[in-house]
Amino acid sequence: MRAQLLGAVAAALFAYQGAASAAPIEAAGLAQPARIQVDKWGVPHLYAADQKDLFFLQGFNAARDRLAQIDLWRRRGLGRLASVFGPAYIEQDRAARLFLYRGDMAAEWLAYGEGAQAITERFVAGINAYIELTERQPELLPFEFRELGYKPEKWAAEDVVRIRSHGLTRNLLQEFERAYVVCHADLKADEIRSKLSPAWKTRVPQGLDPCFPENALDVFMMATENVRFTREALRPSRAALNPDQMEGSNAWVVAPARSATGRPILASDPHRGYAAPSLRYIVHLSAPGLEAIGGGEPALPGISIGHNGKIAFGLTIFGIDQEDLYVYEINPANRMQYKYRGKWENFRIVKENVPVQGGRTASVELRFTRHGPVIFEEPGKDRALAVRTSWSQPGTAPYFGSIDYMKAQNFEQFRAAMARWGAPAENQVYADTGGNIGWVAGGIAPQRPNWDGLMPVPGDGRHEWSGFLDGAKLPWVLNPKQGWFASANEMNLPAGYPYKLGFEWANSARMQRISEVLAGTPRATLDDMQRLQNDVVSLHARRLLALLKSMNSSNMKTQSALRLLAGWNAEVSANSPAAALFEVWWSRHLGNAFKAALLPPAAVRAMGVPDTTLMLETLEKPAARFGLNSTSNRDQILLNSLASAWSDMERLQGPDPAKWKWGALQFSYFMHPLSQVVDDATRAKIDVGPFGRGGGASTVNQSSYHPANFWHVHGPSFRIILDVGGWDNSLAMNTPGQSGDPASPHYRDLAPKWAAGQYFPLLWSRKAVDAATEQTIELVPQKRK
């Protein structure tokens, strides 16, 4: 019955409401007339008479294009899902509330620099003005609200910064995984799971029992994961793989002396989980005293990646460890207490009423220790787990601090703003119209005087932070001698850097490939930068091909695999048979064979994917771990697993390798949160794809996928290439499109271009914007009644 009803109303739901009214729109709260010009690629260019109206206009426009998305963002972050989706969401609401900022709001606003509160108040006033417009014109309400029968809520400025659970977190999951391996094996097994850098040997903290139930982090995951729905009424759906946990990004900058333009070039492509609508939103802000264009998250004011006409900036994640998992002994005689410094201390209890659909409320109890929210209490062991995070401190709302650095006019001001940056920890590459390029690391970094942060620790008072590192002491570079700088989440601390920040970083393959290309490009063009962002050369494949080069096998399948790979150039292109074989070998077979050769069965079962760096180094120099007959043992691992991969490919794509294609296996598919709730016809309108894809997890054009089905779930949905000073030459991409309205021509129009590695112009000058304008929306102050 539900499916029939959905099919009957689908056409009405998707009547596009994006056309500009012939008459200006009256907006309550706007002081002077303002204008939105939407170009042919869906980028809104916002023009206001002053900065107060500009941020009002940004909020209004975000609601105009992404209201359903940002309303869901707010409800998830504040713990208000059950109010419209029903009692199945009470537990997720409770989880989210554990991680709200609950400190002093004056300190919070002050931490972001001058004007943060006023900017945010104007931004949410703009959102609320659009919500009021939908009340006057219900046809403007996005289909999600009409489909599920609820209405958007008004915002308060505090909502924007109190929500902390939408950012990329680091490194609670790694601590838990390490404890799990140690529980079922030992620390030597964990060395195969994760190679630490800088070189470091961790240890199990004294008094820690590392064995926890597998569901011990469920509340934390529930608080930080995206919302999806299933057909069983409206119930949370959890994917087997959380793509937002796979942080990764590329960013680089080239100096004028190495640029064909004679100006700096900056390129940035952050990697996040794919969805429809897209995570990021490109917007142009223009008012006297402030101009900026680039990508940000639609629920936040300002931009985080782009330029302001003087400086340009792009980001990747930087490896500061900003989280700790604390383990407490609970008083068996009074379970409202935990032990701290030899005494029983009361949990801090906060009781809140969660609104539930239908006008009801549910009472929930939130428990906190002196370190942070309690996420798990273990029956039978009288112990509890709590999370301590840097991002519960003032000034750490994810990405919000960009409203500070986006106004900088030179490197000194930019670096000063980044010294105040909170979370997530970032590498920022920088360029300016004076010809300078640089890099600044930013992020609030806890100081652990007597432990390394790599495993859970007892919360009994022996493991306390001694404060936070002064942000000005984080590393930075201005005008490097090589004429370029790049970041790809690799370990990039300078030699001899005196402070412990973290030991877990992304594999360096992407950085090595970027460095190889930039070092070999004496005069880089914008076309060169496009090719590099779309580069699919696998350095992992190169290294393994070198090992296979001299090998032979009497096994027919193995020998066929060796012949196919011998003629391959290590480009993981969509049409390549060899790329398909390699990726299946790499993601399904080689790692498992490597683990099985080095670890006892219990450790193999406990451990996930082996560390890429360690595995490749061990295969290249087998004597260190494979003992007697190390080379032949290594060869058998490679050859036997390669034979298994060949058989796997025969099952997947048939017996003729000439017909194999990597892009016929790996695919990109952008799911709307309601995808599993609606009927097939509606799903076809709100989901985007599939697209066959090239690349792999270690290529510059990153494609992280589920090995079970090769669904590409994580990578560069947003890209930007900036001609610093020649701004109208700049390029961008945001897939699947700029709009959140499935009926809009800009909901999915960019996805085919993205899949083909193409870009659109990121226009800056008023002349260029006017020439490309497709839609104009005039706003005027609301008349007094």
Beta strands, then each sheet from edge to edge (+ up, - down):
strand 1: 25-27
strand 2: 34-39
strand 3: 44-47
strand 4: 248-254
strand 5: 265-273
strand 6: 281-287
strand 7: 290-296
strand 8: 305-307
strand 9: 311-317
strand 10: 323-331
strand 11: 334-340
strand 12: 343-346
strand 13: 348-356
strand 14: 360-368
strand 15: 374-378
strand 16: 383-389
strand 17: 426-432
strand 18: 437-442
strand 19: 457-458
strand 20: 476-478
strand 21: 484-487
strand 22: 667-670
strand 23: 688-692
strand 24: 704-705
strand 25: 711-715
strand 26: 718-723
strand 27: 731-734
strand 28: 760-761
strand 29: 773-781
sheet 1: 1+ 29+ 2- 3+ 6+ 7- 8+ 9- 17+ 18- 20+
sheet 2: 21+ 4- 5+ 25- 22- 23+
sheet 3: 21+ 4- 5+ 26- 27+ 28-
sheet 4: 21+ 4- 5+ 25- 24+
sheet 5: 12+ 11- 10+ 16- 15+
sheet 6: 12+ 11- 10+ 19+
sheet 7: 13+ 14-
end
